[in-house]
Amino acid sequence: MPNQTEAEKAEKAAAKEAEKAAAKEAEEAEKAAAEKAEKEAKAADEAKAAAKKKTKAEKKPPYSLAMGKSMTTKKGILADGAEIKAADLAGGKAALDAFVKSGHLVKA
């Protein structure tokens, strides 16, 4: 069609503009969805990290060395505040109870 009227030209130009606008809107919507998904993933990661910190803070060793004390165990030399279990001592549970009674170990 070599002889297009002004109305046809304007109609084609308007159609192209509408197509460009629709493509731009779709791109923006896609970008917004990706940002939303990224924020949700970040929030989930932060929630997991907070829950992990909370459980770590709540877990206290059943027995630990008293302040100012140190002890040689099967794990090596432990300083005050270190967690200790019956398996770490040569005398087992009996030794653990004796150290609690003498004040070398503190029950949590």
HUDA-V702332 format. One record per backbone hydrogen bond with DSSP energy under -1.0 kcal/mol. NH is the residue of the N-H (numbers start at 1). CO is the residue of the C=O. If there is no record, write none. Layout:
NH/CO ; NH/CO
//
This chain:
9/5 ; 10/6 ; 11/7 ; 12/8 ; 13/9 ; 14/10 ; 15/11 ; 16/12 ; 17/13 ; 18/14 ; 19/15 ; 20/16 ; 21/17 ; 22/18 ; 23/19 ; 24/20 ; 25/21 ; 26/22 ; 27/23 ; 28/24 ; 29/25 ; 30/26 ; 31/27 ; 32/28 ; 33/29 ; 34/30 ; 35/31 ; 36/32 ; 37/33 ; 38/34 ; 39/35 ; 40/36 ; 41/37 ; 42/38 ; 43/39 ; 44/40 ; 45/41 ; 46/42 ; 47/43 ; 48/44 ; 49/45 ; 50/46 ; 51/47 ; 52/48 ; 53/49 ; 54/50 ; 55/51 ; 56/52 ; 57/53 ; 58/54 ; 59/55 ; 64/106 ; 65/82 ; 66/104 ; 69/66 ; 71/78 ; 73/76 ; 74/88 ; 76/73 ; 78/71 ; 81/65 ; 82/79 ; 84/63 ; 88/85 ; 89/86 ; 96/92 ; 97/93 ; 98/94 ; 99/95 ; 100/96 ; 101/97 ; 102/98 ; 104/99 ; 105/99 ; 106/64 ; 108/62
//
